[in-house]
């Protein structure tokens, strides 16, 4: 909180592009992430603080 008692918000932006090609999905994102538990698709994991580019490739078969 600041001197007025207001709660200050901290932003953690993500910007990226995703490309689909048949059964493949490629993504490139710039991420600023705080350390903590990250849940996605019903799976939770502990991740460290991170700031930078993240590349992911997913294949469906």
ZIURHU-V609108 format. One record per residue. N is the residue number from 1. SS is DSSP state (alpha for helix, beta for strand, coil for the rest). OMEGA is omega in whole degrees, -180 to 180 (999 if undefined). BURIAL is 1 if it has 9 or more other C-alpha atoms within 8 Angstrom, else 0. Layout:
N;SS;OMEGA;BURIAL
N;SS;OMEGA;BURIAL
//
This chain:
1;coil;178;0
2;coil;-176;0
3;coil;178;0
4;coil;-178;0
5;coil;178;0
6;coil;177;0
7;coil;179;0
8;coil;179;0
9;coil;175;0
10;coil;-179;0
11;coil;175;0
12;coil;-173;0
13;coil;173;0
14;beta;179;0
15;beta;-178;0
16;beta;176;0
17;beta;179;0
18;beta;179;0
19;beta;178;0
20;beta;177;0
21;beta;-177;0
22;coil;-176;0
23;coil;-179;0
24;beta;174;1
25;beta;179;1
26;beta;177;1
27;beta;176;1
28;beta;-176;1
29;beta;167;1
30;beta;-172;1
31;beta;167;1
32;beta;-169;1
33;beta;177;1
34;coil;178;0
35;coil;176;1
36;beta;-180;0
37;beta;179;0
38;beta;179;0
39;beta;179;0
40;beta;178;0
41;coil;179;0
42;coil;179;0
43;beta;-180;0
44;beta;179;0
45;beta;178;0
46;beta;-180;0
47;beta;178;0
48;coil;174;0
49;coil;-175;1
50;beta;174;1
51;beta;-180;0
52;beta;-179;0
53;beta;178;0
54;beta;178;0
55;beta;177;0
56;beta;175;0
57;beta;179;0
58;beta;178;0
59;beta;177;0
60;coil;178;0
61;coil;999;0
//
